[in-house]
Amino acid sequence: MSNRNEIGTLLLRVVLGIVFLAHGASKFQGGIGNTVGWFESIGIPGFLAYAVGTIEVVGGIALILGIGTRVVSVLLGIIMLGAIFTVNLPAGFLNGYVLDLVLLVLAVHMVLNGSKLLSLGQVVFKGKD
């Protein structure tokens, strides 16, 4: 991958991490119970709110640092598929799932390409990220 592509992928990885960190943190603000209740109100088991919130927070931090980029991106992609098909699809493209689709595509890009530039995973795991 050329240096320009690496820089672009770094930017995508960091922004994806920031977005998921913010979304995950918002699930815990004011108590995760609100998110649990919302999950249950739309027919999703409430305990999944803990899993989703934790994956988003920890995964967001991991992406920002460049640790486990591909594995984290798979998990975040699964969350986005869930959000699209269980919540946002009925609202249509612009008012529903457009952001989730963009985040899903970014996650798929990270799975396919990884991100080595300024990646802590490159240092710690000797080029496995």
N, CA, C and O of each residue as an XYZ file, in Angstrom:
516
protein
N       0.850     -1.181      0.000
C       0.000      0.000      0.000
C       0.889      1.235      0.000
O       1.873      1.299      0.737
N       0.543      2.207     -0.821
C       1.358      3.422     -0.887
C       1.200      4.236      0.389
O       0.257      4.040      1.156
N       2.133      5.147      0.602
C       2.110      5.982      1.790
C       0.832      6.819      1.860
O       0.279      7.011      2.943
N       0.362      7.316      0.724
C      -0.882      8.107      0.706
C      -2.068      7.240      1.124
O      -2.940      7.688      1.868
N      -2.093      6.011      0.648
C      -3.166      5.107      1.050
C      -3.105      4.794      2.537
O      -4.138      4.707      3.202
N      -1.901      4.627      3.056
C      -1.733      4.371      4.494
C      -2.232      5.562      5.316
O      -2.884      5.382      6.345
N      -1.925      6.765      4.862
C      -2.388      7.962      5.573
C      -3.918      8.025      5.533
O      -4.555      8.301      6.550
N      -4.499      7.772      4.377
C      -5.960      7.764      4.260
C      -6.592      6.710      5.154
O      -7.599      6.974      5.812
N      -6.013      5.528      5.182
C      -6.543      4.455      6.013
C      -6.382      4.785      7.497
O      -7.255      4.468      8.305
N      -5.276      5.416      7.849
C      -5.092      5.875      9.233
C      -6.208      6.840      9.627
O      -6.793      6.718     10.703
N      -6.497      7.795      8.753
C      -7.561      8.763      9.050
C      -8.903      8.066      9.219
O      -9.660      8.392     10.133
N      -9.203      7.111      8.346
C     -10.456      6.360      8.464
C     -10.509      5.582      9.775
O     -11.535      5.573     10.455
N      -9.405      4.931     10.128
C      -9.355      4.136     11.358
C      -9.583      5.000     12.591
O     -10.370      4.646     13.469
N      -8.890      6.136     12.652
C      -9.001      6.998     13.830
C     -10.394      7.610     13.936
O     -10.968      7.655     15.023
N     -10.937      8.078     12.827
C     -12.281      8.670     12.861
C     -13.322      7.608     13.209
O     -14.239      7.874     13.986
N     -13.191      6.417     12.644
C     -14.106      5.330     12.990
C     -14.025      5.035     14.489
O     -15.045      4.826     15.146
N     -12.807      5.021     15.016
C     -12.634      4.795     16.448
C     -13.282      5.878     17.290
O     -13.941      5.577     18.286
N     -13.105      7.120     16.908
C     -13.703      8.236     17.650
C     -15.227      8.146     17.631
O     -15.881      8.333     18.657
N     -15.785      7.857     16.457
C     -17.243      7.764     16.333
C     -17.789      6.658     17.235
O     -18.765      6.869     17.954
N     -17.163      5.482     17.200
C     -17.666      4.384     18.032
C     -17.413      4.630     19.512
O     -18.248      4.274     20.343
N     -16.299      5.221     19.854
C     -16.049      5.571     21.253
C     -17.138      6.508     21.762
O     -17.660      6.316     22.860
N     -17.481      7.511     20.977
C     -18.523      8.462     21.374
C     -19.884      7.784     21.493
O     -20.620      8.037     22.446
N     -20.225      6.923     20.530
C     -21.513      6.232     20.573
C     -21.587      5.288     21.763
O     -22.618      5.200     22.430
N     -20.490      4.580     22.028
C     -20.469      3.671     23.165
C     -20.561      4.418     24.479
O     -21.301      4.015     25.376
N     -19.812      5.507     24.598
C     -19.847      6.308     25.826
C     -21.240      6.854     26.076
O     -21.681      6.920     27.223
N     -21.941      7.247     25.015
C     -23.289      7.792     25.186
C     -24.252      6.741     25.735
O     -25.225      7.088     26.405
N     -23.994      5.466     25.462
C     -24.850      4.406     25.991
C     -24.702      4.266     27.504
O     -25.628      3.819     28.181
N     -23.549      4.646     28.032
C     -23.303      4.536     29.468
C     -23.598      5.826     30.227
O     -23.755      5.800     31.448
N     -23.675      6.952     29.521
C     -23.955      8.223     30.186
C     -25.353      8.207     30.769
O     -26.312      7.828     30.097
N     -25.463      8.613     31.999
C     -26.763      8.630     32.652
C     -27.252      7.238     33.023
O     -28.406      7.064     33.415
N     -26.385      6.260     32.901
C     -26.748      4.890     33.270
C     -27.094      4.048     32.068
O     -27.889      4.451     31.218
N     -26.499      2.888     32.001
C     -26.737      1.960     30.892
C     -28.169      1.435     30.924
O     -28.667      0.909     29.928
N     -28.822      1.580     32.065
C     -30.211      1.117     32.198
C     -31.142      1.714     31.160
O     -32.074      1.053     30.704
N     -30.896      2.956     30.785
C     -31.721      3.584     29.748
C     -31.561      2.861     28.418
O     -32.538      2.629     27.705
N     -30.330      2.509     28.094
C     -30.070      1.793     26.844
C     -30.644      0.385     26.916
O     -31.203     -0.109     25.937
N     -30.509     -0.264     28.072
C     -31.101     -1.597     28.263
C     -32.604     -1.522     28.024
O     -33.164     -2.353     27.308
N     -33.254     -0.534     28.617
C     -34.696     -0.363     28.446
C     -35.081     -0.118     27.002
O     -36.080     -0.652     26.519
N     -34.287      0.691     26.310
C     -34.581      0.963     24.903
C     -34.415     -0.298     24.069
O     -35.258     -0.594     23.222
N     -33.337     -1.046     24.298
C     -33.138     -2.310     23.588
C     -34.356     -3.215     23.788
O     -34.893     -3.767     22.828
N     -34.779     -3.358     25.030
C     -35.923     -4.232     25.329
C     -37.200     -3.725     24.667
O     -38.026     -4.522     24.222
N     -37.366     -2.402     24.599
C     -38.584     -1.836     24.009
C     -38.692     -2.112     22.510
O     -39.787     -2.085     21.949
N     -37.553     -2.379     21.861
C     -37.591     -2.681     20.427
C     -37.399     -4.176     20.160
O     -37.203     -4.600     19.021
N     -37.461     -4.964     21.240
C     -37.417     -6.413     21.085
C     -36.038     -7.046     21.093
O     -35.889     -8.207     20.712
N     -35.033     -6.305     21.518
C     -33.661     -6.836     21.612
C     -33.388     -7.130     23.084
O     -33.699     -6.300     23.938
N     -32.813     -8.294     23.403
C     -32.506     -8.586     24.813
C     -31.657     -7.480     25.439
O     -30.658     -7.045     24.867
N     -32.074     -7.038     26.615
C     -31.423     -5.908     27.266
C     -29.952     -6.096     27.547
O     -29.183     -5.137     27.488
N     -29.543     -7.330     27.857
C     -28.130     -7.555     28.179
C     -27.216     -7.211     27.007
O     -26.031     -6.940     27.202
N     -27.763     -7.220     25.783
C     -26.944     -6.878     24.619
C     -26.509     -5.412     24.641
O     -25.530     -5.049     23.990
N     -27.228     -4.568     25.384
C     -26.820     -3.163     25.501
C     -25.433     -3.069     26.134
O     -24.609     -2.251     25.724
N     -25.184     -3.912     27.137
C     -23.860     -3.931     27.773
C     -22.794     -4.366     26.776
O     -21.726     -3.759     26.694
N     -23.091     -5.420     26.020
C     -22.128     -5.930     25.043
C     -21.842     -4.895     23.967
O     -20.684     -4.625     23.650
N     -22.898     -4.316     23.405
C     -22.727     -3.328     22.333
C     -21.969     -2.109     22.841
O     -21.022     -1.653     22.199
N     -22.380     -1.581     23.991
C     -21.710     -0.409     24.545
C     -20.240     -0.658     24.839
O     -19.388      0.188     24.567
N     -19.953     -1.828     25.397
C     -18.568     -2.168     25.727
C     -17.728     -2.349     24.469
O     -16.600     -1.861     24.394
N     -18.281     -3.053     23.479
C     -17.550     -3.232     22.220
C     -17.290     -1.875     21.572
O     -16.205     -1.641     21.039
N     -18.268     -0.989     21.612
C     -18.084      0.328     20.990
C     -17.023      1.146     21.716
O     -16.190      1.780     21.068
N     -17.038      1.145     23.053
C     -16.047      1.924     23.809
C     -14.654      1.318     23.670
O     -13.710      2.000     23.270
N     -14.531      0.040     23.999
C     -13.225     -0.614     23.941
C     -12.731     -0.692     22.499
O     -11.557     -0.448     22.224
N     -13.636     -1.033     21.582
C     -13.264     -1.111     20.175
C     -12.861      0.239     19.614
O     -11.922      0.331     18.823
N     -13.566      1.289     20.019
C     -13.209      2.634     19.565
C     -11.807      3.017     20.014
O     -11.020      3.551     19.233
N     -11.500      2.742     21.278
C     -10.161      3.028     21.797
C      -9.114      2.195     21.052
O      -8.054      2.697     20.677
N      -9.431      0.915     20.846
C      -8.497      0.029     20.144
C      -8.223      0.527     18.727
O      -7.081      0.494     18.270
N      -9.257      0.985     18.033
C      -9.054      1.508     16.678
C      -8.193      2.764     16.694
O      -7.291      2.908     15.869
N      -8.459      3.657     17.607
C      -7.670      4.881     17.701
C      -6.193      4.543     17.906
O      -5.313      5.163     17.309
N      -5.937      3.547     18.761
C      -4.557      3.142     19.049
C      -3.975      2.204     17.992
O      -2.760      2.023     17.916
N      -4.845      1.611     17.181
C      -4.382      0.678     16.174
C      -4.065     -0.694     16.738
O      -3.073     -1.314     16.355
N      -4.902     -1.169     17.642
C      -4.729     -2.490     18.246
C      -5.893     -3.371     17.822
O      -7.051     -3.022     18.050
N      -5.595     -4.513     17.206
C      -6.648     -5.451     16.812
C      -7.628     -4.872     15.819
O      -8.822     -5.169     15.870
N      -7.140     -4.064     14.932
C      -8.001     -3.331     13.998
C      -8.966     -4.233     13.246
O     -10.153     -3.920     13.152
N      -8.488     -5.326     12.720
C      -9.354     -6.201     11.915
C     -10.411     -6.892     12.767
O     -11.577     -6.941     12.376
N     -10.031     -7.423     13.913
C     -10.990     -8.117     14.788
C     -12.044     -7.139     15.302
O     -13.240     -7.429     15.268
N     -11.593     -5.988     15.773
C     -12.517     -4.965     16.276
C     -13.466     -4.533     15.166
O     -14.660     -4.356     15.408
N     -12.956     -4.365     13.968
C     -13.788     -3.921     12.846
C     -14.846     -4.951     12.481
O     -15.953     -4.584     12.089
N     -14.522     -6.239     12.604
C     -15.530     -7.275     12.379
C     -16.664     -7.116     13.388
O     -17.837     -7.149     13.017
N     -16.318     -6.945     14.656
C     -17.337     -6.799     15.708
C     -18.190     -5.553     15.475
O     -19.413     -5.602     15.613
N     -17.559     -4.453     15.127
C     -18.304     -3.218     14.879
C     -19.173     -3.345     13.630
O     -20.275     -2.799     13.586
N     -18.690     -4.054     12.624
C     -19.499     -4.308     11.431
C     -20.746     -5.119     11.758
O     -21.823     -4.850     11.226
N     -20.602     -6.108     12.630
C     -21.759     -6.909     13.058
C     -22.769     -6.027     13.784
O     -23.976     -6.145     13.569
N     -22.271     -5.147     14.638
C     -23.167     -4.216     15.342
C     -23.911     -3.340     14.337
O     -25.109     -3.103     14.489
N     -23.210     -2.859     13.316
C     -23.860     -2.008     12.316
C     -24.898     -2.784     11.510
O     -25.960     -2.245     11.198
N     -24.614     -4.023     11.171
C     -25.629     -4.849     10.488
C     -26.859     -5.002     11.368
O     -27.991     -4.905     10.895
N     -26.626     -5.241     12.650
C     -27.747     -5.347     13.587
C     -28.550     -4.063     13.658
O     -29.781     -4.092     13.659
N     -27.853     -2.933     13.718
C     -28.553     -1.638     13.788
C     -29.359     -1.384     12.520
O     -30.485     -0.892     12.583
N     -28.791     -1.715     11.387
C     -29.500     -1.494     10.125
C     -30.765     -2.339     10.068
O     -31.848     -1.827      9.785
N     -30.628     -3.628     10.337
C     -31.750     -4.534     10.121
C     -32.755     -4.600     11.264
O     -33.897     -5.002     11.043
N     -32.366     -4.218     12.482
C     -33.331     -4.273     13.581
C     -33.944     -2.925     13.926
O     -35.003     -2.866     14.550
N     -33.287     -1.840     13.526
C     -33.766     -0.521     13.950
C     -34.037      0.423     12.787
O     -35.134      0.974     12.697
N     -33.084      0.626     11.903
C     -33.115      1.763     10.984
C     -33.625      1.489      9.581
O     -33.949      2.435      8.863
N     -33.708      0.252      9.166
C     -34.143     -0.051      7.803
C     -35.543      0.492      7.485
O     -35.743      1.062      6.412
N     -36.511      0.331      8.390
C     -37.863      0.824      8.076
C     -37.944      2.333      7.860
O     -38.849      2.814      7.178
N     -37.000      3.083      8.437
C     -37.022      4.545      8.290
C     -36.475      4.991      6.941
O     -36.551      6.172      6.603
N     -35.928      4.063      6.172
C     -35.420      4.397      4.853
C     -33.963      4.814      4.877
O     -33.319      4.834      5.926
N     -33.463      5.143      3.714
C     -32.037      5.425      3.550
C     -31.605      6.683      4.294
O     -30.802      6.603      5.224
N     -32.123      7.842      3.900
C     -31.640      9.099      4.469
C     -32.022      9.286      5.930
O     -31.217      9.776      6.721
N     -33.219      8.909      6.290
C     -33.687      9.116      7.661
C     -33.419      7.920      8.560
O     -33.756      7.947      9.744
N     -32.816      6.869      8.010
C     -32.649      5.666      8.785
C     -31.229      5.158      8.856
O     -30.517      5.415      9.827
N     -30.816      4.440      7.835
C     -29.595      3.651      7.953
C     -28.382      4.205      7.213
O     -27.376      3.504      7.099
N     -28.437      5.419      6.714
C     -27.322      5.941      5.923
C     -26.024      5.993      6.737
O     -24.986      5.555      6.242
N     -26.049      6.509      7.955
C     -24.835      6.578      8.778
C     -24.342      5.175      9.122
O     -23.142      4.905      9.069
N     -25.261      4.289      9.473
C     -24.872      2.913      9.800
C     -24.201      2.238      8.606
O     -23.242      1.485      8.774
N     -24.698      2.502      7.417
C     -24.118      1.925      6.206
C     -22.700      2.445      5.977
O     -21.802      1.677      5.633
N     -22.501      3.744      6.168
C     -21.167      4.324      6.010
C     -20.206      3.711      7.032
O     -19.081      3.352      6.685
N     -20.642      3.590      8.285
C     -19.788      2.996      9.311
C     -19.505      1.528      9.014
O     -18.400      1.046      9.263
N     -20.490      0.821      8.486
C     -20.291     -0.578      8.093
C     -19.229     -0.689      6.997
O     -18.341     -1.537      7.075
N     -19.321      0.155      5.991
C     -18.357      0.120      4.890
C     -16.951      0.476      5.384
O     -15.971     -0.127      4.945
N     -16.847      1.438      6.283
C     -15.541      1.769      6.860
C     -14.982      0.582      7.635
O     -13.791      0.285      7.544
N     -15.827     -0.090      8.389
C     -15.391     -1.267      9.143
C     -14.928     -2.370      8.195
O     -13.912     -3.018      8.448
N     -15.662     -2.585      7.113
C     -15.256     -3.594      6.121
C     -13.904     -3.221      5.514
O     -13.052     -4.086      5.315
N     -13.711     -1.951      5.224
C     -12.410     -1.495      4.704
C     -11.295     -1.849      5.679
O     -10.234     -2.321      5.269
N     -11.531     -1.624      6.965
C     -10.515     -1.931      7.979
C     -10.249     -3.438      8.057
O      -9.106     -3.860      8.239
N     -11.293     -4.239      7.920
C     -11.119     -5.697      7.931
C     -10.258     -6.131      6.749
O      -9.341     -6.937      6.904
N     -10.554     -5.598      5.579
C      -9.850     -6.009      4.364
C      -8.415     -5.497      4.295
O      -7.539     -6.184      3.769
N      -8.165     -4.304      4.817
C      -6.869     -3.653      4.617
C      -6.015     -3.497      5.867
O      -4.803     -3.307      5.768
N      -6.636     -3.575      7.044
C      -5.872     -3.266      8.242
C      -5.435     -1.816      8.211
O      -5.859     -1.047      7.349
N      -4.590     -1.449      9.149
C      -4.076     -0.082      9.192
C      -2.793     -0.093     10.011
O      -2.831     -0.162     11.240
N      -1.670     -0.027      9.330
C      -0.375     -0.186      9.988
C       0.255      1.124     10.447
O       1.022      1.139     11.409
N      -0.061      2.211      9.771
C       0.563      3.492     10.077
C       0.158      3.962     11.472
O      -1.029      4.005     11.794
N       1.135      4.310     12.294
C       0.912      4.756     13.675
C       0.030      3.777     14.457
O      -0.843      4.185     15.224
N       0.270      2.499     14.252
C      -0.506      1.450     14.892
C       0.287      0.845     16.034
O       1.382      0.325     15.823
N      -0.247      0.906     17.225
C       0.397      0.289     18.373
C       0.486     -1.225     18.173
O       1.422     -1.868     18.650
N      -0.483     -1.780     17.474
C      -0.468     -3.208     17.174
C       0.742     -3.607     16.363
O       1.255     -4.713     16.532
N       1.210     -2.744     15.491
C       2.414     -3.011     14.694
C       3.630     -3.172     15.605
O       4.493     -4.015     15.359
N       3.688     -2.367     16.644
C       4.822     -2.395     17.567
C       4.716     -3.588     18.511
O       5.676     -4.338     18.685
N       3.550     -3.758     19.117
C       3.360     -4.789     20.141
C       3.317     -6.179     19.531
O       3.934     -7.103     20.061
N       2.603     -6.344     18.432
C       2.385     -7.667     17.851
C       3.223     -7.928     16.604
O       2.941     -8.860     15.851
N       4.238     -7.120     16.387
C       5.192     -7.326     15.295
C       4.548     -7.473     13.924
O       4.798     -8.446     13.212
N       3.723     -6.510     13.563
C       3.175     -6.477     12.202
C       1.952     -7.318     11.968
O       1.616     -7.588     10.815
N       1.265     -7.748     13.016
C       0.078     -8.600     12.829
C      -1.205     -7.809     12.649
O      -2.244     -8.405     12.368
N      -1.176     -6.486     12.801
C      -2.402     -5.695     12.749
C      -2.592     -5.072     11.392
O      -3.578     -4.369     11.168
